[in-house]
Amino acid sequence: MNTRMSITVLAIAQSLLFAPAPASVLAAPADPAVPQASASAPQCSTMGTSELTITCSYMAASPADSRSAQRIILNRAVLSFNTSDESQMRVELTFSKDSGSKIADRRTVYLAIDDAKGQNHVRRPLPHVDFTKLEPGKPVTFQDTLLAPAFSSGTYFVSLWIPATDPASKFDPAHNFILSSIGVPDPATGLNQIAKFTAKAPKRRGSAPKQDP
């Protein structure tokens, strides 16, 4: 009896010793090289290499984050132009207003393009953009076409500059109008950054083959 009991205990011990461990499920770690986009940040897509079409959408900022009582929101922007040659840049901007007060003063809205060093390359007025036409909760799209230069290789930032109507305060960033869209206004410069793009160096054309005399 004792021998059989010893054999049984030994068999149970061996089965426990060599039994496979239960598999554990581990979540795959997030790749630190892949940026996690915020749902509230400006969403932009760029098509083309030299013939660019940039399309961006934006979300309204919280009223607490707005510097002005007149809240104007940039909802969408579409820019089409050629980076390698002088071209006609087509600009389409959609704005809305969520404040009830009427906008009485018409400010001139400029489109500005600066390089990564802060040097300005484009500053053109957008004559069709008129904030006095905005009504609460009704988006309005304005379209303009302006002349844009060829861009050297590098990164560029597109902004809307909306200075004060008073000439004495036109170049004072503290008096610039700041849009109420998340990720757009830069209170330090008084600019509203709406997009960025990278211009690539144009491909060099190969020299013509020499002909034998």
C-alpha positions in Angstrom: 0.0 0.0 0.0 2.8 2.4 0.9 4.6 1.7 -2.3 1.5 2.4 -4.4 0.9 5.6 -2.5 4.5 6.8 -3.0 4.3 6.1 -6.8 1.0 8.1 -7.0 2.5 11.1 -5.1 5.6 11.0 -7.3 3.5 11.0 -10.5 1.4 14.0 -9.3 4.6 15.9 -8.4 6.2 15.3 -11.9 3.0 16.4 -13.7 3.0 19.7 -11.7 6.7 20.2 -12.3 6.6 19.9 -16.1 3.1 21.4 -16.8 3.3 24.4 -19.2 3.0 27.8 -17.7 -0.2 29.7 -18.6 0.4 32.1 -21.5 0.4 35.8 -20.6 -1.0 38.4 -23.0 1.2 41.5 -23.3 0.0 44.7 -24.9 2.4 45.8 -27.7 4.3 48.9 -26.6 3.5 52.1 -28.5 6.1 53.0 -31.1 7.8 56.2 -29.8 8.7 57.2 -33.3 5.1 57.4 -34.4 3.5 60.7 -33.2 0.1 60.5 -31.5 -2.0 63.1 -33.2 -4.4 65.1 -31.1 -8.0 65.1 -32.2 -8.2 68.8 -31.5 -5.0 69.8 -33.3 -5.2 71.2 -36.9 -5.6 68.3 -39.4 -3.6 69.0 -42.6 -2.9 66.9 -45.7 -0.6 67.8 -48.5 -0.8 66.5 -52.1 1.9 66.8 -54.7 5.6 67.5 -54.6 6.1 70.9 -56.4 2.5 71.5 -57.4 1.1 71.5 -53.9 -2.5 71.4 -52.6 -2.7 71.8 -48.8 -6.0 71.2 -47.1 -6.5 71.8 -43.3 -9.4 71.6 -40.9 -9.6 73.2 -37.5 -11.6 73.1 -34.3 -12.9 76.0 -32.2 -11.0 76.9 -29.1 -12.6 77.2 -25.7 -14.1 80.7 -25.0 -11.7 80.9 -22.0 -8.7 80.7 -24.4 -9.9 83.6 -26.7 -8.2 87.0 -26.4 -11.1 88.8 -28.1 -14.8 89.0 -27.2 -15.5 88.7 -31.0 -14.7 85.0 -31.6 -13.9 84.2 -35.2 -13.1 80.6 -36.0 -11.1 79.4 -39.0 -12.8 76.1 -40.0 -11.0 75.1 -43.1 -8.2 76.3 -45.4 -7.2 75.1 -48.9 -4.0 76.4 -50.6 -2.9 75.5 -54.1 0.4 76.7 -55.7 3.7 75.7 -57.2 6.8 75.8 -55.1 9.4 75.6 -57.9 8.2 78.5 -60.0 6.4 81.7 -59.7 2.7 80.8 -59.7 -0.9 81.9 -59.0 -1.7 80.8 -55.4 -5.4 79.9 -54.9 -6.5 80.5 -51.3 -9.8 79.3 -49.9 -10.7 80.1 -46.3 -13.8 79.2 -44.4 -14.7 81.2 -41.2 -17.5 81.2 -38.8 -18.5 83.4 -35.8 -20.0 82.1 -32.5 -20.4 85.5 -30.8 -23.5 87.5 -31.2 -21.8 90.9 -31.4 -21.7 92.5 -34.9 -18.2 93.0 -36.3 -18.2 96.7 -37.3 -14.6 97.3 -38.3 -13.3 95.6 -41.4 -9.7 94.5 -40.9 -7.5 93.7 -43.8 -6.4 90.0 -43.7 -2.9 89.2 -45.0 -1.5 85.9 -46.0 2.1 85.6 -44.9 4.7 82.9 -45.6 7.9 82.8 -43.5 10.8 80.4 -43.6 12.2 78.4 -40.6 14.5 81.3 -39.8 11.7 83.8 -39.6 12.4 85.6 -42.9 9.3 86.7 -44.7 8.8 85.6 -48.3 5.1 86.5 -48.9 2.8 89.1 -47.4 -0.2 89.7 -49.6 -3.7 91.1 -48.7 -6.7 88.9 -49.2 -9.2 91.5 -50.4 -12.2 89.2 -50.5 -12.0 88.1 -46.8 -14.5 90.3 -45.0 -15.3 89.4 -41.3 -18.2 91.9 -41.3 -20.2 89.5 -43.4 -20.1 86.7 -40.8 -23.2 85.8 -38.9 -23.3 83.5 -35.8 -23.2 79.8 -36.7 -23.1 80.3 -40.5 -19.7 79.4 -42.1 -18.7 81.6 -45.0 -16.0 80.7 -47.5 -13.8 83.4 -49.1 -11.6 82.8 -52.1 -8.6 84.8 -53.4 -5.8 84.4 -55.9 -2.4 86.0 -55.4 1.0 85.9 -56.9 3.5 83.6 -55.1 7.2 83.4 -55.8 9.4 80.3 -56.3 10.6 78.9 -53.0 14.1 77.6 -52.2 14.3 74.2 -50.6 13.3 74.2 -46.9 10.3 74.4 -44.5 7.9 77.3 -44.6 5.0 78.4 -42.4 1.8 80.0 -43.6 0.0 82.5 -41.4 -2.8 85.0 -41.4 -1.8 88.4 -40.2 -4.7 90.5 -39.1 -3.4 93.9 -37.9 -5.3 96.7 -36.3 -7.2 99.2 -38.4 -5.4 102.1 -36.7 -2.2 102.8 -38.6 -0.4 103.7 -35.3 -1.0 100.1 -34.0 -0.7 98.2 -37.3 2.7 96.6 -36.5 2.0 96.1 -32.8 1.4 92.3 -32.3 -0.6 93.1 -29.1 -3.3 94.7 -31.3 -3.4 92.0 -34.0 -6.6 90.0 -34.2 -6.3 86.4 -33.0 -8.5 83.7 -34.4 -10.3 81.3 -32.0 -9.1 78.0 -33.5 -7.1 75.4 -31.6 -3.4 75.4 -32.5 -3.6 78.4 -34.8 -2.9 81.6 -32.8 0.5 82.6 -31.7 0.0 85.4 -29.1 3.8 86.2 -29.0 4.0 87.2 -32.7 0.3 88.1 -33.2 0.1 85.7 -36.2 -2.3 82.9 -36.9 -0.4 79.9 -38.3 -2.6 77.9 -40.5 -0.3 75.5 -42.3 3.3 74.6 -43.2 5.0 73.0 -46.2 8.3 71.8 -47.4 9.8 73.0 -50.7 12.2 70.6 -52.4 15.0 71.6 -54.7 14.1 71.3 -58.4 15.6 68.4 -60.3 18.5 69.4 -62.5 18.0 68.8 -66.1 20.6 66.6 -67.7 23.0 68.2 -70.2 22.4 67.3 -73.9 24.7 64.6 -75.2 27.6 65.8 -77.3 27.4 64.9 -81.0 30.4 63.6 -82.9 31.8 65.9 -85.5 
